Amino acid sequence: MTYSQRAPADGKIDNLPSSPLPDSALRYRQELMKSMNKRLADAGKANRAQPVFFMARWCGYCKQAKGYLAEKGIRYGWVTANAICLRIPQEDRERRPEAL
């Protein structure tokens, strides 16, 4: 074996010392490969879970979102959020009328 700072002229490196991997490392590598292939196969499958949206009938953004989802053919569930509102305490209303 010859040691040098320059790469070989033909670009090939031969006669390097090597030792085989232990069986445990080879088994672990095979398990990793199986796991990776399974994840890749599962990633290609369509997700069957349906998103759920909280929407208000009067909300313009909600209407835009519904239109977008319909255009893309995305199925979704929705919950009417008309009854959900942010309540401003009475004392804040009296102090800050612009908060209404």
C-alpha positions in Angstrom: 0.0 0.0 0.0 1.3 3.4 -0.9 0.3 6.6 1.0 0.1 9.8 -0.9 -1.5 13.3 -0.8 -2.5 12.9 -4.5 -5.4 11.0 -5.9 -4.5 8.0 -8.1 -4.1 8.8 -11.7 -6.6 6.3 -12.9 -9.1 7.3 -10.2 -9.3 3.8 -8.7 -8.4 2.9 -5.2 -7.6 -0.8 -4.8 -6.3 -3.0 -2.0 -7.9 -1.1 0.8 -8.1 -2.9 4.1 -11.7 -3.8 5.1 -13.5 -6.0 7.6 -16.9 -7.5 7.2 -19.8 -6.1 9.2 -21.0 -8.1 12.1 -24.3 -10.1 11.7 -26.1 -7.8 14.2 -25.2 -4.7 12.0 -26.4 -6.5 8.9 -29.7 -7.5 10.5 -30.2 -4.0 11.8 -29.6 -2.6 8.3 -32.1 -5.0 6.9 -34.7 -3.9 9.5 -34.1 -0.3 8.7 -34.5 -0.9 4.9 -37.8 -2.8 5.5 -39.1 0.0 7.7 -38.1 2.7 5.2 -39.7 0.8 2.3 -42.9 0.3 4.4 -43.0 4.1 5.2 -42.5 5.0 1.6 -45.3 2.7 0.5 -47.6 4.0 3.2 -46.8 7.6 2.2 -48.1 6.9 -1.3 -51.5 5.8 0.0 -54.3 8.3 0.2 -55.1 9.5 3.8 -58.6 8.5 4.6 -59.0 10.9 7.5 -61.4 13.8 7.0 -60.5 17.3 8.2 -63.1 19.0 10.4 -63.6 22.7 10.1 -65.4 25.1 12.5 -67.3 27.5 10.1 -69.8 30.3 10.5 -72.3 30.9 7.8 -71.7 34.6 7.8 -67.9 34.3 7.6 -66.4 35.2 4.2 -63.2 33.3 4.8 -65.2 30.2 5.6 -67.1 30.5 2.4 -63.8 30.9 0.5 -62.5 27.8 2.2 -65.6 25.8 1.4 -65.3 26.9 -2.3 -61.7 25.9 -2.4 -62.3 22.5 -0.9 -65.2 21.9 -3.3 -63.1 22.9 -6.2 -60.3 20.5 -5.2 -62.7 17.7 -4.4 -61.6 17.5 -0.8 -64.2 15.9 1.5 -64.5 17.5 4.9 -66.7 17.7 7.9 -67.8 20.9 9.5 -69.2 22.2 12.7 -71.4 25.3 12.8 -69.5 27.9 14.8 -72.3 30.6 14.7 -72.9 30.1 18.5 -69.3 30.4 19.3 -68.3 34.0 20.0 -65.8 36.0 22.0 -67.5 37.6 24.9 -66.2 41.0 26.1 -66.8 41.4 29.9 -69.4 44.1 30.7 -66.8 46.3 32.6 -64.6 46.4 29.5 -67.5 47.4 27.3 -68.2 50.3 29.6 -64.5 51.4 29.6 -63.7 50.8 26.0 -66.7 51.2 23.7 -64.4 50.7 20.6 -63.9 47.1 21.8 -67.4 46.3 20.5 
